[in-house]
Amino acid sequence: MSERAGLALPIVLIGAMGAGKSAVGQRLAASVGAPFIDTDARIVERYGPIEEIFARRGEEAFRVVEREVVAEALREEAVISLGGGAVLHPETRRDLADLPVVWLRVSPEAVAPRLTGGTRPLLAEGGLARWAAILEERTPVYRSLADLDIDTSRRSVPRIVHDIAERFGGSR
């Protein structure tokens, strides 16, 4: 772990689909002059669209690819956004034990407009009800890993970034 502009790096953002991990991560990284890594985006760059990986090879194969990308990202000095299910892998949970982890939470009411028109494979069948079921299942894991949790439902991205930087030593 190192520091850039006073912020401990890497710093990892976890949470459900639509919680704002990418928006917050990009803004946080820019504010401290650090790289931003979205592990889902990295998977897409290397292996193609996530929904196609699910369709062709299934969720289990996707989780293997995801673990590889996450393990690599966690070794970098960056602000890192993990896909919602990345924390399900036991090795990822072990890797996160010694890193600053921020759980971004969001209410079903606030997330509904954020997920409209998306291509997220786990939501293809079931929509918001499926999202809520996934969140309920993953909440204990998110809670156990988080050093800080922030509800993004009604907070601005700049305010969330400020709170994270303040908690983990950033000066901006």
Backbone as a printed PyTorch tensor [residue, N CA C, xyz], in Angstrom:
tensor([[[  0.8490,  -1.1670,   0.0000],
         [  0.0000,   0.0000,   0.0000],
         [  0.8980,   1.2340,   0.0000]],

        [[  0.5630,   2.1950,  -0.8420],
         [  1.3210,   3.4370,  -0.8750],
         [  0.3430,   4.6030,  -0.7760]],

        [[  0.8950,   5.8020,  -0.7990],
         [  0.0380,   6.9850,  -0.7160],
         [  0.3080,   7.8970,  -1.8950]],

        [[ -0.7580,   8.4590,  -2.4240],
         [ -0.6630,   9.4590,  -3.4750],
         [ -1.5850,  10.5830,  -3.0350]],

        [[ -1.0590,  11.7820,  -2.9610],
         [ -1.8170,  12.9470,  -2.4790],
         [ -2.4500,  12.6510,  -1.1220]],

        [[ -1.7450,  11.8590,  -0.2960],
         [ -2.2320,  11.5970,   1.0440],
         [ -3.2710,  10.5080,   1.1670]],

        [[ -3.6700,   9.8840,   0.0820],
         [ -4.7000,   8.8460,   0.1180],
         [ -4.0420,   7.4770,   0.0280]],

        [[ -4.3820,   6.5880,   0.9570],
         [ -3.8370,   5.2330,   0.9390],
         [ -4.3020,   4.5170,  -0.3300]],

        [[ -3.3730,   3.9400,  -1.0560],
         [ -3.6990,   3.2210,  -2.2960],
         [ -3.0990,   1.8280,  -2.2520]],

        [[ -3.7370,   0.8380,  -2.8210],
         [ -5.0250,   0.9780,  -3.4900],
         [ -6.1590,   1.1930,  -2.4970]],

        [[ -7.2290,   1.7820,  -2.9950],
         [ -8.4710,   1.8840,  -2.2470],
         [ -9.5360,   1.2340,  -3.1170]],

        [[-10.4020,   0.4520,  -2.4930],
         [-11.3230,  -0.3930,  -3.2530],
         [-12.7700,  -0.0270,  -2.9450]],

        [[-13.5520,   0.1120,  -4.0110],
         [-14.9780,   0.3970,  -3.8980],
         [-15.7600,  -0.8690,  -4.2130]],

        [[-16.6640,  -1.2350,  -3.2950],
         [-17.5070,  -2.4130,  -3.4940],
         [-18.9590,  -1.9860,  -3.3510]],

        [[-19.8570,  -2.8380,  -3.8180],
         [-21.2780,  -2.5650,  -3.6720],
         [-22.0730,  -3.1420,  -4.8220]],

        [[-23.3670,  -2.9980,  -4.7200],
         [-24.2880,  -3.5540,  -5.6980],
         [-24.2280,  -2.7920,  -7.0210]],

        [[-24.7650,  -3.4130,  -8.0410],
         [-24.9100,  -2.7630,  -9.3360],
         [-25.6840,  -1.4700,  -9.1480]],

        [[-25.1830,  -0.3850,  -9.7580],
         [-25.8950,   0.8740,  -9.7190],
         [-25.6330,   1.7250,  -8.4910]],

        [[-24.7280,   1.3000,  -7.6200],
         [-24.4580,   2.0630,  -6.3970],
         [-23.6020,   3.2980,  -6.6490]],

        [[-22.9710,   3.3730,  -7.8150],
         [-22.1470,   4.5310,  -8.1480],
         [-20.6590,   4.2990,  -8.0520]],

        [[-20.2330,   3.0480,  -8.0470],
         [-18.8110,   2.7430,  -7.8900],
         [-17.9510,   3.3760,  -8.9880]],

        [[-18.4030,   3.3090, -10.2200],
         [-17.6080,   3.8710, -11.3210],
         [-17.5600,   5.3940, -11.2550]],

        [[-18.6960,   6.0290, -11.0530],
         [-18.7340,   7.5010, -10.9970],
         [-17.9040,   8.0170,  -9.8270]],

        [[-18.0670,   7.4160,  -8.6660],
         [-17.3180,   7.8400,  -7.4860],
         [-15.8360,   7.5290,  -7.6700]],

        [[-15.5330,   6.3520,  -8.1730],
         [-14.1430,   5.9530,  -8.3610],
         [-13.3960,   6.8600,  -9.3160]],

        [[-14.0310,   7.2070, -10.4360],
         [-13.3830,   8.1040, -11.3980],
         [-13.1040,   9.4570, -10.7700]],

        [[-14.0700,   9.9780, -10.0480],
         [-13.9250,  11.3010,  -9.4340],
         [-12.8790,  11.2810,  -8.3140]],

        [[-12.8910,  10.2190,  -7.5020],
         [-11.9150,  10.0970,  -6.4240],
         [-10.4990,  10.0010,  -6.9950]],

        [[-10.3270,   9.1550,  -7.9940],
         [ -9.0060,   8.9880,  -8.6080],
         [ -8.5080,  10.3090,  -9.1950]],

        [[ -9.3700,  11.0160,  -9.8980],
         [ -8.9820,  12.2990, -10.4920],
         [ -8.6040,  13.3090,  -9.4150]],

        [[ -9.3190,  13.2820,  -8.2980],
         [ -9.0710,  14.2710,  -7.2520],
         [ -7.7310,  14.0810,  -6.5550]],

        [[ -7.1840,  12.8770,  -6.6030],
         [ -5.8980,  12.6210,  -5.9450],
         [ -4.7850,  12.2880,  -6.9400]],

        [[ -5.0970,  12.3730,  -8.2400],
         [ -4.0850,  12.1080,  -9.2550],
         [ -3.6680,  10.6580,  -9.3400]],

        [[ -4.6170,   9.7640,  -9.0960],
         [ -4.3250,   8.3230,  -9.1470],
         [ -5.0490,   7.6980, -10.3310]],

        [[ -4.5750,   6.5730, -10.8120],
         [ -5.3080,   5.8600, -11.8540],
         [ -6.6260,   5.3080, -11.2980]],

        [[ -7.5850,   5.1230, -12.1750],
         [ -8.8540,   4.4930, -11.8160],
         [ -8.9620,   3.1940, -12.5870]],

        [[ -9.3080,   2.1160, -11.8790],
         [ -9.5050,   0.8190, -12.5240],
         [-10.9180,   0.3380, -12.2270]],

        [[-11.6890,   0.1370, -13.2710],
         [-13.0080,  -0.4870, -13.1650],
         [-12.7970,  -1.9190, -13.6490]],

        [[-12.8790,  -2.8820, -12.7430],
         [-12.5530,  -4.2540, -13.1300],
         [-13.5250,  -4.7920, -14.1740]],

        [[-14.7890,  -4.3720, -14.1380],
         [-15.7200,  -4.8090, -15.1890],
         [-15.2800,  -4.2760, -16.5470]],

        [[-14.8550,  -3.0210, -16.6010],
         [-14.3850,  -2.4420, -17.8610],
         [-13.1370,  -3.1630, -18.3620]],

        [[-12.2640,  -3.5370, -17.4460],
         [-11.0510,  -4.2660, -17.8340],
         [-11.4100,  -5.6480, -18.4000]],

        [[-12.3960,  -6.2840, -17.8120],
         [-12.8590,  -7.5770, -18.3340],
         [-13.3810,  -7.4020, -19.7550]],

        [[-14.1870,  -6.3750, -19.9830],
         [-14.7410,  -6.1240, -21.3110],
         [-13.6250,  -5.8730, -22.3200]],

        [[-12.6100,  -5.0900, -21.9290],
         [-11.4860,  -4.8120, -22.8280],
         [-10.7850,  -6.0960, -23.2580]],

        [[-10.6240,  -7.0150, -22.3290],
         [ -9.8500,  -8.2290, -22.6140],
         [-10.6630,  -9.3840, -23.1770]],

        [[-11.9090,  -9.5150, -22.7220],
         [-12.6720, -10.7290, -23.0400],
         [-13.9860, -10.4780, -23.7660]],

        [[-14.3560,  -9.2090, -23.9490],
         [-15.6110,  -8.8840, -24.6070],
         [-16.7060,  -8.5990, -23.5940]],

        [[-17.8850,  -8.2520, -24.1020],
         [-18.9950,  -7.8720, -23.2210],
         [-19.3340,  -8.9470, -22.1860]],

        [[-19.5680,  -8.4830, -20.9630],
         [-19.8550,  -9.4060, -19.8680],
         [-21.0860, -10.2430, -20.1600]],

        [[-22.1220,  -9.6120, -20.7310],
         [-23.3350, -10.3920, -21.0260],
         [-23.0510, -11.5110, -22.0200]],

        [[-22.0810, -11.3070, -22.9220],
         [-21.7130, -12.3720, -23.8670],
         [-20.9340, -13.4840, -23.1650]],

        [[-20.0870, -13.1270, -22.2250],
         [-19.3590, -14.1440, -21.4550],
         [-20.3650, -15.0100, -20.7060]],

        [[-21.3430, -14.3710, -20.0500],
         [-22.3960, -15.1220, -19.3550],
         [-23.1380, -16.0310, -20.3190]],

        [[-23.5150, -15.5070, -21.4830],
         [-24.3120, -16.2790, -22.4460],
         [-23.5230, -17.4500, -23.0300]],

        [[-22.2660, -17.2110, -23.3880],
         [-21.4540, -18.2520, -24.0320],
         [-20.8880, -19.2650, -23.0580]],

        [[-20.4180, -18.7640, -21.8960],
         [-19.6450, -19.6320, -21.0130],
         [-20.2550, -19.8200, -19.6380]],

        [[-21.2340, -18.9830, -19.2680],
         [-21.8930, -19.1170, -17.9780],
         [-21.2510, -18.2810, -16.8950]],

        [[-21.9740, -18.1600, -15.7790],
         [-21.4990, -17.3220, -14.6730],
         [-20.2160, -17.8700, -14.0600]],

        [[-20.1080, -19.1810, -13.9520],
         [-18.9150, -19.7590, -13.3280],
         [-17.6450, -19.3720, -14.0910]],

        [[-17.6830, -19.4520, -15.4100],
         [-16.5250, -19.0660, -16.2230],
         [-16.2460, -17.5710, -16.0800]],

        [[-17.3100, -16.7700, -16.0250],
         [-17.1260, -15.3340, -15.8270],
         [-16.4160, -15.0670, -14.5100]],

        [[-16.8010, -15.7680, -13.4440],
         [-16.1990, -15.5250, -12.1210],
         [-14.7130, -15.8750, -12.1170]],

        [[-14.2780, -16.8520, -12.9150],
         [-12.8570, -17.2000, -13.0160],
         [-12.0930, -16.0340, -13.6530]],

        [[-12.6360, -15.5160, -14.7570],
         [-12.0270, -14.3800, -15.4470],
         [-12.0110, -13.1670, -14.5220]],

        [[-13.1260, -12.9360, -13.8420],
         [-13.2340, -11.7990, -12.9290],
         [-12.1770, -11.8810, -11.8340]],

        [[-11.9960, -13.0510, -11.2560],
         [-11.0100, -13.2170, -10.1780],
         [ -9.6100, -12.8660, -10.6680]],

        [[ -9.2600, -13.3110, -11.8610],
         [ -7.9460, -13.0330, -12.4360],
         [ -7.7330, -11.5210, -12.5760]],

        [[ -8.7230, -10.8330, -13.1090],
         [ -8.6210,  -9.3860, -13.3220],
         [ -8.5780,  -8.6480, -11.9880]],

        [[ -9.4000,  -9.0610, -11.0380],
         [ -9.4340,  -8.4140,  -9.7250],
         [ -8.1010,  -8.5950,  -8.9980]],

        [[ -7.5630,  -9.8020,  -8.9980],
         [ -6.2920, -10.0600,  -8.3140],
         [ -5.1830,  -9.1640,  -8.8700]],

        [[ -5.1540,  -9.0060, -10.1730],
         [ -4.1650,  -8.1470, -10.8150],
         [ -4.3800,  -6.6770, -10.4080]],

        [[ -5.6210,  -6.2210, -10.4560],
         [ -5.9290,  -4.8180, -10.1400],
         [ -5.5660,  -4.4740,  -8.7010]],

        [[ -5.8040,  -5.3910,  -7.7850],
         [ -5.5500,  -5.1170,  -6.3670],
         [ -4.0650,  -4.9500,  -6.0470]],

        [[ -3.2080,  -5.2930,  -6.9830],
         [ -1.7650,  -5.0970,  -6.7990],
         [ -1.3050,  -3.7290,  -7.3160]],

        [[ -2.2340,  -2.9560,  -7.8930],
         [ -1.8780,  -1.6630,  -8.4760],
         [ -2.2030,  -0.5210,  -7.5150]],

        [[ -1.4380,   0.5600,  -7.6240],
         [ -1.6750,   1.7570,  -6.8150],
         [ -2.7320,   2.5860,  -7.5230]],

        [[ -4.0050,   2.3260,  -7.1740],
         [ -5.1070,   2.9400,  -7.8980],
         [ -6.3550,   2.9600,  -7.0340]],

        [[ -7.3520,   3.6830,  -7.5230],
         [ -8.7050,   3.5820,  -6.9930],
         [ -9.3670,   2.4990,  -7.8480]],

        [[ -9.9260,   1.4780,  -7.1840],
         [-10.4170,   0.2970,  -7.8930],
         [-11.8890,   0.0670,  -7.5920]],

        [[-12.6650,  -0.0760,  -8.6560],
         [-14.0830,  -0.4090,  -8.5400],
         [-14.2570,  -1.8770,  -8.9090]],

        [[-14.7900,  -2.6580,  -7.9710],
         [-15.0340,  -4.0760,  -8.2390],
         [-16.4700,  -4.2800,  -8.7120]],

        [[-16.6510,  -5.2560,  -9.5930],
         [-17.9980,  -5.6560,  -9.9670],
         [-18.7300,  -6.1350,  -8.7190]],

        [[-20.0400,  -6.0150,  -8.7200],
         [-20.8410,  -6.3240,  -7.5350],
         [-20.6010,  -7.6950,  -6.9340]],

        [[-20.3520,  -8.7010,  -7.7760],
         [-20.1780, -10.0580,  -7.2830],
         [-18.7480, -10.4860,  -7.0570]],

        [[-17.7970,  -9.6130,  -7.3280],
         [-16.3810,  -9.9780,  -7.1840],
         [-16.0370, -10.3970,  -5.7630]],

        [[-16.7420,  -9.8250,  -4.7940],
         [-16.4510, -10.1250,  -3.3870],
         [-16.8960, -11.5240,  -2.9740]],

        [[-17.5780, -12.2210,  -3.8410],
         [-18.0360, -13.5700,  -3.5110],
         [-16.8910, -14.5790,  -3.5190]],

        [[-15.8120, -14.2510,  -4.2050],
         [-14.6770, -15.1820,  -4.2820],
         [-13.8800, -15.1080,  -2.9820]],

        [[-13.6420, -16.2550,  -2.3180],
         [-12.9170, -16.2490,  -1.0390],
         [-11.5200, -15.6290,  -1.1270]],

        [[-10.8160, -15.8320,  -2.2280],
         [ -9.4730, -15.2590,  -2.3600],
         [ -9.5410, -13.7370,  -2.4690]],

        [[-10.5740, -13.2340,  -3.1280],
         [-10.7430, -11.7860,  -3.2050],
         [-11.0180, -11.2280,  -1.8160]],

        [[-11.8490, -11.8890,  -1.0540],
         [-12.1150, -11.4260,   0.3160],
         [-10.8320, -11.4130,   1.1400]],

        [[ -9.9990, -12.4180,   0.9830],
         [ -8.7090, -12.4390,   1.6980],
         [ -7.8310, -11.2760,   1.2450]],

        [[ -7.7820, -11.0320,  -0.0590],
         [ -6.9710,  -9.9310,  -0.5890],
         [ -7.4240,  -8.5810,  -0.0470]],

        [[ -8.7220,  -8.4260,   0.1760],
         [ -9.2770,  -7.1520,   0.6330],
         [ -9.0610,  -6.8970,   2.1270]],

        [[ -8.7160,  -7.9260,   2.8550],
         [ -8.6130,  -7.8150,   4.3200],
         [ -7.6630,  -6.7160,   4.7780]],

        [[ -6.5990,  -6.4710,   4.0420],
         [ -5.5980,  -5.4870,   4.4580],
         [ -5.6540,  -4.1900,   3.6530]],

        [[ -6.7040,  -4.0130,   2.8570],
         [ -6.8270,  -2.8140,   2.0290],
         [ -7.9830,  -1.9480,   2.5110]],

        [[ -7.9310,  -0.6400,   2.2510],
         [ -9.0730,   0.2130,   2.5630],
         [-10.2200,  -0.1090,   1.5960]],

        [[-11.3790,  -0.4450,   2.1600],
         [-12.5300,  -0.8500,   1.3610],
         [-13.7260,   0.0350,   1.7110]],

        [[-14.3550,   0.5810,   0.6720],
         [-15.5330,   1.4240,   0.8320],
         [-16.7190,   0.7130,   0.1940]],

        [[-17.7580,   0.5130,   1.0020],
         [-18.9980,  -0.0900,   0.5030],
         [-19.9470,   1.0490,   0.1500]],

        [[-20.2750,   1.1580,  -1.1260],
         [-21.2530,   2.1380,  -1.5750],
         [-22.6110,   1.4480,  -1.6240]],

        [[-23.5290,   1.9680,  -0.8070],
         [-24.8840,   1.4160,  -0.7320],
         [-25.8520,   2.3270,  -1.4810]],

        [[-26.9640,   1.7550,  -1.9240],
         [-27.9950,   2.5410,  -2.5960],
         [-29.3480,   1.8810,  -2.3570]],

        [[-30.3810,   2.6990,  -2.2130],
         [-31.7270,   2.1780,  -1.9870],
         [-32.3420,   1.7020,  -3.3080]],

        [[-33.3050,   0.7870,  -3.2290],
         [-33.9900,   0.3370,  -4.4520],
         [-34.6380,   1.5030,  -5.2070]],

        [[-35.1850,   2.4610,  -4.4810],
         [-35.8400,   3.6070,  -5.1250],
         [-34.8420,   4.4470,  -5.9210]],

        [[-33.6680,   4.6370,  -5.3600],
         [-32.6480,   5.4480,  -6.0310],
         [-31.9760,   4.6960,  -7.1690]],

        [[-31.8640,   3.3750,  -7.0510],
         [-31.1470,   2.6150,  -8.0800],
         [-32.0020,   2.3590,  -9.3170]],

        [[-33.3120,   2.3230,  -9.1650],
         [-34.1950,   1.9770, -10.2910],
         [-33.8900,   2.7860, -11.5540]],

        [[-33.8320,   4.1200, -11.4830],
         [-33.5260,   4.8700, -12.7080],
         [-32.1010,   4.6500, -13.2210]],

        [[-31.1870,   4.3020, -12.3230],
         [-29.7940,   4.0740, -12.7270],
         [-29.6460,   2.7920, -13.5460]],

        [[-30.5320,   1.8390, -13.3390],
         [-30.4110,   0.5410, -14.0080],
         [-31.2590,   0.4360, -15.2670]],

        [[-32.0870,   1.4200, -15.5320],
         [-32.9760,   1.3860, -16.6920],
         [-32.1870,   1.2840, -17.9840]],

        [[-32.5780,   0.3380, -18.8140],
         [-31.9690,   0.1910, -20.1310],
         [-30.6130,  -0.4760, -20.1350]],

        [[-30.1970,  -1.0350, -19.0240],
         [-28.8820,  -1.6750, -18.9560],
         [-28.8750,  -3.0700, -19.5460]],

        [[-27.6840,  -3.6430, -19.6490],
         [-27.5280,  -4.9890, -20.1950],
         [-26.9080,  -5.9210, -19.1580]],

        [[-27.1830,  -5.6820, -17.9030],
         [-26.5650,  -6.4690, -16.8410],
         [-27.1670,  -7.8740, -16.8220]],

        [[-26.3330,  -8.9030, -17.0260],
         [-26.8560, -10.2640, -17.1840],
         [-27.6330, -10.8010, -15.9880]],

        [[-27.2340, -10.4550, -14.7830],
         [-27.9560, -10.9870, -13.6330],
         [-29.3140, -10.3210, -13.4380]],

        [[-29.5590,  -9.2190, -14.1390],
         [-30.8440,  -8.5360, -14.0290],
         [-31.7440,  -8.7890, -15.2290]],

        [[-31.2310,  -9.5200, -16.2200],
         [-32.0010,  -9.7470, -17.4380],
         [-33.3760, -10.3260, -17.1360]],

        [[-33.4380, -11.1910, -16.1620],
         [-34.7170, -11.7660, -15.7520],
         [-34.9660, -11.3270, -14.3260]],

        [[-35.9930, -10.5380, -14.1160],
         [-36.3600, -10.1740, -12.7520],
         [-36.1820,  -8.7330, -12.3810]],

        [[-35.4150,  -7.9720, -13.1500],
         [-35.2710,  -6.5400, -12.9310],
         [-34.9510,  -6.1420, -11.5010]],

        [[-35.6990,  -5.1550, -10.9950],
         [-35.4300,  -4.5870,  -9.6790],
         [-35.6210,  -5.6070,  -8.5530]],

        [[-36.5880,  -6.5110,  -8.7010],
         [-36.7800,  -7.5510,  -7.6830],
         [-35.5470,  -8.4490,  -7.6220]],

        [[-34.9730,  -8.7560,  -8.7730],
         [-33.7620,  -9.5760,  -8.8180],
         [-32.5930,  -8.8090,  -8.1920]],

        [[-32.4970,  -7.5090,  -8.4850],
         [-31.4480,  -6.6740,  -7.9010],
         [-31.5410,  -6.7210,  -6.3740]],

        [[-32.7570,  -6.5570,  -5.8470],
         [-32.9570,  -6.5500,  -4.3930],
         [-32.5720,  -7.8990,  -3.7780]],

        [[-32.8830,  -8.9850,  -4.4660],
         [-32.5400, -10.3200,  -3.9620],
         [-31.0180, -10.5160,  -3.9470]],

        [[-30.3540, -10.0570,  -4.9990],
         [-28.8910, -10.1540,  -5.0630],
         [-28.2700,  -9.3260,  -3.9380]],

        [[-28.7890,  -8.1100,  -3.7400],
         [-28.2730,  -7.2500,  -2.6840],
         [-28.4520,  -7.8950,  -1.3140]],

        [[-29.6030,  -8.4380,  -1.0600],
         [-29.8570,  -9.0790,   0.2350],
         [-28.8690, -10.2160,   0.4860]],

        [[-28.5960, -10.9740,  -0.5570],
         [-27.6600, -12.0950,  -0.4510],
         [-26.2240, -11.6150,  -0.1860]],

        [[-25.8330, -10.5160,  -0.8040],
         [-24.4470, -10.0470,  -0.7170],
         [-24.1810,  -9.0760,   0.4320]],

        [[-25.2100,  -8.4910,   1.0010],
         [-25.0220,  -7.4790,   2.0500],
         [-24.1210,  -7.9460,   3.1910]],

        [[-24.2840,  -9.1590,   3.7310],
         [-23.3790,  -9.5610,   4.8220],
         [-21.9070,  -9.5590,   4.4030]],

        [[-21.6330,  -9.9100,   3.1580],
         [-20.2460,  -9.9100,   2.6740],
         [-19.7470,  -8.4790,   2.5470]],

        [[-20.5460,  -7.6130,   1.9150],
         [-20.1460,  -6.2090,   1.7990],
         [-19.8670,  -5.6220,   3.1800]],

        [[-20.7790,  -5.8510,   4.1130],
         [-20.6520,  -5.2900,   5.4670],
         [-19.3690,  -5.7900,   6.1370]],

        [[-19.0700,  -7.0690,   5.9820],
         [-17.9000,  -7.6470,   6.6520],
         [-16.5840,  -7.1090,   6.1020]],

        [[-16.5780,  -6.6650,   4.8550],
         [-15.3490,  -6.1900,   4.2150],
         [-15.1190,  -4.6960,   4.3670]],

        [[-16.1780,  -3.9480,   4.6160],
         [-16.1170,  -2.4920,   4.5500],
         [-15.4410,  -1.8520,   5.7510]],

        [[-14.5340,  -0.9290,   5.4520],
         [-13.9530,  -0.0620,   6.4630],
         [-14.8040,   1.2040,   6.5920]],

        [[-15.5440,   1.5000,   5.5510],
         [-16.4260,   2.6610,   5.5000],
         [-17.6010,   2.3030,   4.6180]],

        [[-18.8190,   2.6570,   5.0540],
         [-19.9510,   2.4710,   4.1560],
         [-20.6940,   3.7900,   4.0100]],

        [[-21.0800,   4.0520,   2.7660],
         [-21.7270,   5.3140,   2.4150],
         [-22.9560,   5.0170,   1.5790]],

        [[-24.0830,   5.6070,   1.9750],
         [-25.3060,   5.4940,   1.1930],
         [-25.2550,   6.5570,   0.0960]],

        [[-25.2610,   6.1150,  -1.1580],
         [-25.1620,   7.0330,  -2.2980],
         [-26.5210,   7.4800,  -2.8190]],

        [[-27.5960,   7.0460,  -2.1860],
         [-28.9430,   7.3000,  -2.7050],
         [-29.2310,   8.7800,  -2.9270]],

        [[-28.8470,   9.6010,  -1.9690],
         [-29.1860,  11.0280,  -2.0440],
         [-27.9720,  11.9300,  -1.8260]],

        [[-26.7910,  11.4080,  -2.0320],
         [-25.5830,  12.2090,  -1.8280],
         [-24.9340,  12.4820,  -3.1700]],

        [[-24.3380,  13.6380,  -3.2790],
         [-23.6500,  13.9930,  -4.5220],
         [-22.3140,  13.2540,  -4.5980]],

        [[-21.8480,  13.0380,  -5.8070],
         [-20.5510,  12.3910,  -6.0040],
         [-19.4410,  13.2010,  -5.3340]],

        [[-19.4000,  14.5270,  -5.4800],
         [-18.3350,  15.2740,  -4.7880],
         [-18.3650,  15.0900,  -3.2660]],

        [[-19.5300,  15.0350,  -2.6750],
         [-19.6350,  14.8400,  -1.2230],
         [-19.1290,  13.4490,  -0.8260]],

        [[-19.4790,  12.4420,  -1.6080],
         [-19.0260,  11.0730,  -1.3310],
         [-17.5030,  10.9980,  -1.4360]],

        [[-16.9550,  11.6110,  -2.4830],
         [-15.5000,  11.6330,  -2.6700],
         [-14.8300,  12.3280,  -1.4840]],

        [[-15.3780,  13.4390,  -1.0490],
         [-14.8400,  14.1560,   0.1120],
         [-14.8160,  13.2510,   1.3450]],

        [[-15.9260,  12.5430,   1.5900],
         [-16.0180,  11.6740,   2.7660],
         [-14.9930,  10.5400,   2.7180]],

        [[-14.7900,   9.9810,   1.5440],
         [-13.8070,   8.8910,   1.4010],
         [-12.4010,   9.4330,   1.6200]],

        [[-12.0900,  10.5520,   0.9800],
         [-10.7520,  11.1450,   1.1200],
         [-10.4820,  11.5420,   2.5730]],

        [[-11.4790,  12.0650,   3.2390],
         [-11.3230,  12.4570,   4.6310],
         [-11.0480,  11.2390,   5.5100]],

        [[-11.7690,  10.1650,   5.2750],
         [-11.6150,   8.9430,   6.0810],
         [-10.2580,   8.2780,   5.8740]],

        [[ -9.7630,   8.3000,   4.6210],
         [ -8.5300,   7.5740,   4.3140],
         [ -7.3280,   8.4950,   4.1060]],

        [[ -7.4110,   9.7170,   4.6260],
         [ -6.2430,  10.5860,   4.6660],
         [ -6.0270,  11.5080,   3.5000]],

        [[ -6.9350,  11.5270,   2.5310],
         [ -6.7650,  12.4270,   1.3850],
         [ -6.9870,  13.8660,   1.8040]],

        [[ -6.3140,  14.7640,   1.1400],
         [ -6.4080,  16.1660,   1.5170],
         [ -7.3460,  16.9600,   0.6320]],

        [[ -7.8760,  16.3520,  -0.4520],
         [ -8.7320,  17.1270,  -1.3490],
         [-10.1560,  16.7180,  -1.2230]]])
